[in-house]
Amino acid sequence: MDLDRAIEIVSSRVQLRGKSDHDLLTRVMKAPDFVASPKVLSPADGLTDSVEVRPFEALHLLSLVTRPRYQDDLPDMYVQWGLLRYLGFFDLLKTKDPVPALKVSEAGCRIVGNQRRVASEEMGIAFGVLLAIHWTKRTGAAGVPISIVDIDAALDDRYAFAGGARRAVRTVGTQRPDYLLIATDP
């Protein structure tokens, strides 16, 4: 794959298929590593069909969510990290729909070992944040500004946004979220 093709792929609109329903919830709760929640779990309203996205959006969000808390102009360059690291990772899968689906490219399939685990975790974060934003907009927050905050930055008192975000952090056992979505409700 050449550079022009890789850029074309990450810039293309693609379908992410999937839905949140009672069947999925049942499968998740029956998984061997499922950790019971004190809250009653339910399907995510608003995620009932596929979502059209551009892979570039997910990679950009990955850079925002995982960026180090640098000073000065370094974050301006860092927001390109996700795109540069995973350029060539995706390919398009033709479907019956006019909008293609996304798949891992041949080069992406050659990633093995620990780097495969890292890539899998980072893609989970990238597309998880992107889907969370789409879900939030579908559940009544359309037009509301949505920001993403790394949980470690939210817990750091040196940052102005931390005060409100600190109260939103909840743990389940020893686990806590990696990031927060903040929707400013006027």
DODO-200924 format. One record per residue: x, y, z of N, C-alpha, C in turn; residue in one letter; residue number from 1. Coordinates in steps of 0.1 Angstrom, whole numbers. Layout:
REM DODO-200924
PT / n.px / n.py / n.pz / ca.px / ca.py / ca.pz / c.px / c.py / c.pz / rest / nr
PT / X / Y / Z / X / Y / Z / X / Y / Z / a / NUM
...
END
This chain:
REM DODO-200924
PT / n.px / n.py / n.pz / ca.px / ca.py / ca.pz / c.px / c.py / c.pz / rest / nr
PT / 9 / -12 / 0 / 0 / 0 / 0 / 9 / 12 / 0 / m / 1
PT / 6 / 22 / -8 / 14 / 34 / -9 / 7 / 45 / 0 / d / 2
PT / 14 / 56 / 2 / 10 / 67 / 11 / -3 / 73 / 6 / l / 3
PT / -5 / 75 / -7 / -18 / 81 / -12 / -30 / 72 / -9 / d / 4
PT / -28 / 59 / -10 / -39 / 49 / -8 / -42 / 49 / 7 / r / 5
PT / -31 / 49 / 16 / -33 / 48 / 30 / -41 / 61 / 35 / a / 6
PT / -38 / 72 / 29 / -45 / 85 / 33 / -59 / 84 / 28 / i / 7
PT / -61 / 79 / 16 / -75 / 78 / 10 / -83 / 69 / 19 / e / 8
PT / -78 / 58 / 24 / -85 / 49 / 33 / -89 / 55 / 46 / i / 9
PT / -80 / 62 / 53 / -83 / 68 / 66 / -93 / 80 / 64 / v / 10
PT / -93 / 85 / 52 / -102 / 97 / 50 / -116 / 93 / 45 / s / 11
PT / -117 / 80 / 41 / -130 / 75 / 36 / -141 / 73 / 47 / s / 12
PT / -153 / 75 / 43 / -164 / 72 / 52 / -167 / 57 / 51 / r / 13
PT / -168 / 51 / 63 / -169 / 36 / 64 / -181 / 33 / 73 / v / 14
PT / -186 / 21 / 72 / -197 / 17 / 81 / -190 / 8 / 92 / q / 15
PT / -194 / 12 / 105 / -190 / 3 / 116 / -204 / -3 / 120 / l / 16
PT / -204 / -16 / 117 / -217 / -23 / 120 / -217 / -28 / 134 / r / 17
PT / -228 / -29 / 140 / -230 / -34 / 153 / -242 / -28 / 160 / g / 18
PT / -246 / -34 / 171 / -257 / -28 / 178 / -256 / -32 / 193 / k / 19
PT / -262 / -24 / 201 / -263 / -28 / 215 / -278 / -32 / 218 / s / 20
PT / -279 / -45 / 222 / -293 / -50 / 224 / -292 / -60 / 236 / d / 21
PT / -303 / -66 / 239 / -303 / -76 / 250 / -295 / -88 / 247 / h / 22
PT / -294 / -92 / 235 / -286 / -104 / 231 / -271 / -101 / 234 / d / 23
PT / -267 / -90 / 230 / -253 / -86 / 233 / -250 / -85 / 248 / l / 24
PT / -259 / -79 / 255 / -258 / -78 / 270 / -257 / -91 / 277 / l / 25
PT / -265 / -101 / 272 / -265 / -114 / 278 / -252 / -121 / 275 / t / 26
PT / -247 / -119 / 263 / -234 / -125 / 259 / -222 / -120 / 268 / r / 27
PT / -223 / -106 / 270 / -212 / -100 / 278 / -213 / -105 / 292 / v / 28
PT / -225 / -106 / 298 / -226 / -110 / 312 / -223 / -124 / 314 / m / 29
PT / -223 / -133 / 304 / -220 / -147 / 305 / -205 / -149 / 302 / k / 30
PT / -198 / -139 / 298 / -183 / -140 / 295 / -176 / -144 / 308 / a / 31
PT / -166 / -153 / 307 / -159 / -158 / 318 / -152 / -147 / 326 / p / 32
PT / -147 / -136 / 320 / -140 / -126 / 327 / -149 / -114 / 331 / d / 33
PT / -163 / -116 / 330 / -172 / -105 / 333 / -171 / -101 / 348 / f / 34
PT / -170 / -88 / 351 / -171 / -84 / 365 / -184 / -77 / 367 / v / 35
PT / -191 / -83 / 377 / -205 / -78 / 380 / -204 / -63 / 384 / a / 36
PT / -214 / -56 / 380 / -215 / -42 / 383 / -226 / -40 / 394 / s / 37
PT / -224 / -30 / 403 / -235 / -28 / 412 / -247 / -21 / 405 / p / 38
PT / -245 / -16 / 394 / -256 / -9 / 386 / -263 / -20 / 378 / k / 39
PT / -276 / -17 / 375 / -283 / -26 / 366 / -279 / -22 / 352 / v / 40
PT / -274 / -32 / 344 / -269 / -30 / 331 / -281 / -31 / 321 / l / 41
PT / -280 / -23 / 310 / -290 / -23 / 300 / -283 / -19 / 287 / s / 42
PT / -289 / -23 / 275 / -284 / -19 / 262 / -282 / -4 / 261 / p / 43
PT / -273 / 1 / 253 / -271 / 15 / 251 / -281 / 20 / 241 / a / 44
PT / -291 / 28 / 246 / -301 / 33 / 236 / -293 / 42 / 226 / d / 45
PT / -298 / 41 / 214 / -292 / 49 / 203 / -281 / 42 / 195 / g / 46
PT / -277 / 30 / 200 / -267 / 22 / 192 / -274 / 10 / 187 / l / 47
PT / -284 / 12 / 178 / -292 / 1 / 173 / -288 / -3 / 159 / t / 48
PT / -279 / 4 / 152 / -276 / 1 / 139 / -261 / 6 / 136 / d / 49
PT / -257 / 5 / 124 / -244 / 9 / 120 / -242 / 24 / 121 / s / 50
PT / -229 / 28 / 122 / -225 / 42 / 123 / -215 / 45 / 112 / v / 51
PT / -217 / 56 / 105 / -207 / 60 / 94 / -197 / 69 / 101 / e / 52
PT / -184 / 65 / 99 / -173 / 73 / 105 / -162 / 73 / 94 / v / 53
PT / -152 / 82 / 97 / -139 / 81 / 90 / -129 / 76 / 100 / r / 54
PT / -120 / 66 / 96 / -110 / 62 / 105 / -101 / 73 / 110 / p / 55
PT / -99 / 83 / 102 / -91 / 95 / 107 / -97 / 100 / 120 / f / 56
PT / -110 / 101 / 121 / -116 / 106 / 133 / -112 / 98 / 146 / e / 57
PT / -112 / 85 / 144 / -109 / 77 / 156 / -94 / 78 / 159 / a / 58
PT / -85 / 79 / 149 / -71 / 81 / 152 / -68 / 94 / 158 / l / 59
PT / -75 / 104 / 154 / -74 / 118 / 160 / -78 / 117 / 175 / h / 60
PT / -89 / 111 / 177 / -94 / 110 / 191 / -85 / 102 / 200 / l / 61
PT / -78 / 91 / 194 / -69 / 84 / 201 / -57 / 93 / 206 / l / 62
PT / -53 / 101 / 197 / -42 / 111 / 201 / -47 / 120 / 212 / s / 63
PT / -59 / 125 / 211 / -64 / 134 / 222 / -65 / 127 / 235 / l / 64
PT / -70 / 115 / 235 / -73 / 108 / 248 / -60 / 103 / 254 / v / 65
PT / -50 / 100 / 246 / -38 / 94 / 252 / -26 / 103 / 252 / t / 66
PT / -28 / 116 / 249 / -17 / 125 / 248 / -11 / 128 / 262 / r / 67
PT / 2 / 129 / 262 / 9 / 133 / 274 / 6 / 147 / 277 / p / 68
PT / 7 / 151 / 290 / 3 / 165 / 293 / 16 / 174 / 292 / r / 69
PT / 19 / 176 / 279 / 31 / 185 / 276 / 27 / 199 / 277 / y / 70
PT / 37 / 208 / 278 / 35 / 222 / 278 / 38 / 227 / 264 / q / 71
PT / 34 / 240 / 262 / 37 / 247 / 249 / 31 / 241 / 237 / d / 72
PT / 38 / 240 / 226 / 32 / 236 / 213 / 34 / 221 / 210 / d / 73
PT / 39 / 213 / 219 / 41 / 199 / 216 / 27 / 192 / 214 / l / 74
PT / 17 / 195 / 221 / 4 / 188 / 218 / -1 / 190 / 204 / p / 75
PT / 2 / 202 / 198 / -2 / 204 / 184 / 4 / 194 / 175 / d / 76
PT / 16 / 190 / 177 / 22 / 179 / 169 / 17 / 165 / 173 / m / 77
PT / 15 / 163 / 186 / 12 / 150 / 191 / -2 / 146 / 185 / y / 78
PT / -11 / 155 / 183 / -24 / 151 / 178 / -23 / 143 / 164 / v / 79
PT / -12 / 144 / 158 / -9 / 136 / 145 / -4 / 122 / 148 / q / 80
PT / -1 / 119 / 160 / 5 / 106 / 164 / -3 / 94 / 160 / w / 81
PT / -16 / 94 / 163 / -24 / 83 / 160 / -25 / 80 / 145 / g / 82
PT / -26 / 91 / 137 / -27 / 90 / 123 / -14 / 84 / 117 / l / 83
PT / -2 / 90 / 122 / 10 / 85 / 117 / 13 / 71 / 121 / l / 84
PT / 10 / 67 / 134 / 13 / 54 / 138 / 5 / 43 / 131 / r / 85
PT / -7 / 46 / 128 / -16 / 36 / 122 / -19 / 39 / 107 / y / 86
PT / -12 / 47 / 101 / -14 / 49 / 87 / -10 / 36 / 80 / l / 87
PT / -19 / 31 / 72 / -16 / 18 / 65 / -21 / 6 / 73 / g / 88
PT / -27 / 8 / 85 / -32 / -2 / 93 / -46 / -8 / 88 / f / 89
PT / -53 / 1 / 81 / -67 / -2 / 77 / -68 / -5 / 62 / f / 90
PT / -78 / -12 / 58 / -82 / -13 / 44 / -97 / -13 / 43 / d / 91
PT / -102 / -11 / 31 / -117 / -10 / 29 / -122 / -24 / 25 / l / 92
PT / -134 / -27 / 30 / -140 / -40 / 26 / -153 / -36 / 19 / l / 93
PT / -154 / -40 / 7 / -166 / -37 / -1 / -177 / -46 / 4 / k / 94
PT / -189 / -40 / 5 / -201 / -47 / 9 / -212 / -44 / -1 / t / 95
PT / -224 / -49 / 2 / -236 / -46 / -6 / -240 / -31 / -5 / k / 96
PT / -237 / -25 / 6 / -240 / -11 / 8 / -230 / -2 / 0 / d / 97
PT / -235 / 10 / -3 / -226 / 19 / -11 / -214 / 23 / -2 / p / 98
PT / -215 / 23 / 11 / -205 / 27 / 20 / -197 / 15 / 24 / v / 99
PT / -184 / 14 / 22 / -177 / 2 / 26 / -175 / 0 / 41 / p / 100
PT / -171 / -12 / 45 / -168 / -14 / 59 / -153 / -13 / 60 / a / 101
PT / -148 / -13 / 72 / -134 / -12 / 75 / -128 / -26 / 79 / l / 102
PT / -116 / -28 / 75 / -110 / -41 / 79 / -95 / -37 / 82 / k / 103
PT / -88 / -47 / 88 / -74 / -45 / 91 / -67 / -49 / 78 / v / 104
PT / -57 / -41 / 74 / -50 / -43 / 61 / -40 / -55 / 63 / s / 105
PT / -34 / -59 / 52 / -24 / -70 / 53 / -12 / -66 / 62 / e / 106
PT / -8 / -53 / 61 / 3 / -49 / 70 / -2 / -49 / 84 / a / 107
PT / -14 / -45 / 87 / -19 / -46 / 101 / -20 / -60 / 106 / g / 108
PT / -23 / -69 / 97 / -24 / -83 / 101 / -10 / -89 / 105 / c / 109
PT / 0 / -83 / 100 / 14 / -88 / 102 / 19 / -84 / 116 / r / 110
PT / 12 / -75 / 123 / 16 / -71 / 136 / 13 / -83 / 146 / i / 111
PT / 24 / -86 / 153 / 22 / -98 / 162 / 27 / -95 / 176 / v / 112
PT / 25 / -104 / 185 / 31 / -103 / 199 / 25 / -91 / 207 / g / 113
PT / 34 / -85 / 214 / 30 / -74 / 223 / 24 / -62 / 215 / n / 114
PT / 30 / -60 / 203 / 26 / -48 / 195 / 11 / -51 / 190 / q / 115
PT / 8 / -63 / 188 / -6 / -66 / 185 / -16 / -63 / 196 / r / 116
PT / -12 / -66 / 209 / -20 / -63 / 220 / -21 / -48 / 222 / r / 117
PT / -10 / -41 / 220 / -10 / -26 / 221 / -20 / -20 / 210 / v / 118
PT / -18 / -25 / 198 / -27 / -20 / 187 / -41 / -23 / 190 / a / 119
PT / -44 / -35 / 195 / -58 / -38 / 198 / -64 / -29 / 209 / s / 120
PT / -56 / -27 / 219 / -61 / -18 / 230 / -63 / -4 / 225 / e / 121
PT / -53 / 1 / 217 / -55 / 15 / 211 / -66 / 16 / 202 / e / 122
PT / -69 / 6 / 194 / -81 / 7 / 185 / -93 / 6 / 193 / m / 123
PT / -93 / -1 / 204 / -105 / -2 / 213 / -108 / 12 / 219 / g / 124
PT / -97 / 19 / 223 / -99 / 33 / 228 / -103 / 42 / 217 / i / 125
PT / -97 / 42 / 206 / -100 / 51 / 195 / -114 / 50 / 190 / a / 126
PT / -119 / 38 / 187 / -132 / 36 / 182 / -142 / 36 / 193 / f / 127
PT / -138 / 32 / 205 / -147 / 33 / 217 / -151 / 48 / 220 / g / 128
PT / -141 / 57 / 219 / -144 / 71 / 221 / -153 / 76 / 210 / v / 129
PT / -150 / 73 / 198 / -157 / 77 / 186 / -172 / 73 / 187 / l / 130
PT / -174 / 60 / 190 / -188 / 55 / 192 / -195 / 61 / 204 / l / 131
PT / -187 / 64 / 215 / -194 / 70 / 226 / -199 / 84 / 222 / a / 132
PT / -191 / 91 / 214 / -195 / 105 / 210 / -208 / 104 / 201 / i / 133
PT / -208 / 94 / 192 / -220 / 92 / 184 / -232 / 88 / 192 / h / 134
PT / -230 / 79 / 202 / -240 / 75 / 211 / -246 / 87 / 219 / w / 135
PT / -237 / 95 / 224 / -241 / 106 / 232 / -249 / 116 / 223 / t / 136
PT / -245 / 118 / 211 / -253 / 127 / 202 / -267 / 121 / 199 / k / 137
PT / -267 / 108 / 198 / -280 / 101 / 194 / -290 / 101 / 206 / r / 138
PT / -285 / 103 / 218 / -294 / 102 / 230 / -297 / 115 / 235 / t / 139
PT / -298 / 125 / 227 / -303 / 138 / 231 / -293 / 149 / 233 / g / 140
PT / -280 / 147 / 230 / -270 / 157 / 232 / -265 / 163 / 219 / a / 141
PT / -273 / 161 / 208 / -270 / 167 / 195 / -267 / 182 / 197 / a / 142
PT / -257 / 187 / 191 / -254 / 201 / 192 / -247 / 205 / 205 / g / 143
PT / -246 / 196 / 215 / -239 / 200 / 227 / -224 / 197 / 225 / v / 144
PT / -215 / 206 / 229 / -201 / 203 / 228 / -197 / 191 / 237 / p / 145
PT / -189 / 182 / 231 / -184 / 171 / 238 / -169 / 171 / 238 / i / 146
PT / -163 / 169 / 249 / -149 / 169 / 250 / -145 / 155 / 256 / s / 147
PT / -132 / 152 / 254 / -127 / 139 / 260 / -115 / 143 / 269 / i / 148
PT / -115 / 137 / 280 / -104 / 140 / 290 / -98 / 127 / 295 / v / 149
PT / -85 / 126 / 294 / -77 / 115 / 299 / -80 / 115 / 314 / d / 150
PT / -83 / 103 / 320 / -86 / 103 / 334 / -75 / 107 / 343 / i / 151
PT / -63 / 104 / 339 / -51 / 109 / 347 / -50 / 124 / 347 / d / 152
PT / -53 / 130 / 336 / -53 / 145 / 335 / -64 / 150 / 344 / a / 153
PT / -76 / 144 / 344 / -87 / 148 / 351 / -85 / 148 / 366 / a / 154
PT / -77 / 138 / 370 / -74 / 137 / 385 / -62 / 146 / 389 / l / 155
PT / -56 / 153 / 380 / -44 / 161 / 383 / -49 / 175 / 386 / d / 156
PT / -47 / 180 / 398 / -52 / 193 / 402 / -47 / 205 / 395 / d / 157
PT / -36 / 203 / 387 / -30 / 214 / 380 / -38 / 218 / 368 / r / 158
PT / -48 / 211 / 364 / -55 / 214 / 352 / -69 / 220 / 356 / y / 159
PT / -72 / 231 / 349 / -85 / 238 / 352 / -97 / 230 / 352 / a / 160
PT / -98 / 220 / 342 / -110 / 212 / 341 / -111 / 201 / 351 / f / 161
PT / -101 / 199 / 359 / -100 / 188 / 368 / -111 / 188 / 379 / a / 162
PT / -114 / 200 / 384 / -124 / 201 / 395 / -137 / 194 / 392 / g / 163
PT / -143 / 197 / 381 / -156 / 191 / 378 / -154 / 176 / 374 / g / 164
PT / -144 / 173 / 367 / -142 / 160 / 362 / -138 / 150 / 374 / a / 165
PT / -132 / 155 / 384 / -128 / 146 / 395 / -140 / 140 / 402 / r / 166
PT / -151 / 148 / 403 / -163 / 142 / 409 / -170 / 132 / 400 / r / 167
PT / -167 / 131 / 388 / -173 / 122 / 379 / -166 / 108 / 379 / a / 168
PT / -154 / 107 / 385 / -147 / 95 / 385 / -152 / 85 / 395 / v / 169
PT / -155 / 73 / 390 / -160 / 62 / 398 / -152 / 50 / 395 / r / 170
PT / -150 / 42 / 406 / -142 / 30 / 404 / -152 / 18 / 406 / t / 171
PT / -148 / 7 / 400 / -155 / -6 / 402 / -144 / -15 / 407 / v / 172
PT / -144 / -18 / 420 / -133 / -26 / 425 / -120 / -18 / 424 / g / 173
PT / -110 / -23 / 417 / -98 / -15 / 416 / -97 / -9 / 402 / t / 174
PT / -107 / -10 / 394 / -107 / -5 / 380 / -114 / 9 / 380 / q / 175
PT / -109 / 17 / 370 / -115 / 30 / 368 / -114 / 32 / 353 / r / 176
PT / -122 / 42 / 348 / -122 / 44 / 334 / -109 / 50 / 329 / p / 177
PT / -106 / 49 / 316 / -94 / 55 / 311 / -96 / 69 / 307 / d / 178
PT / -108 / 73 / 303 / -111 / 86 / 299 / -125 / 90 / 302 / y / 179
PT / -129 / 102 / 301 / -142 / 107 / 304 / -147 / 115 / 292 / l / 180
PT / -160 / 113 / 289 / -166 / 122 / 279 / -174 / 132 / 287 / l / 181
PT / -172 / 144 / 284 / -178 / 155 / 291 / -187 / 163 / 281 / i / 182
PT / -200 / 162 / 283 / -210 / 170 / 275 / -214 / 182 / 283 / a / 183
PT / -211 / 194 / 278 / -215 / 206 / 285 / -230 / 208 / 283 / t / 184
PT / -238 / 207 / 293 / -252 / 209 / 292 / -256 / 224 / 296 / d / 185
PT / -260 / 232 / 286 / -263 / 246 / 289 / -275 / 247 / 299 / p / 186
END
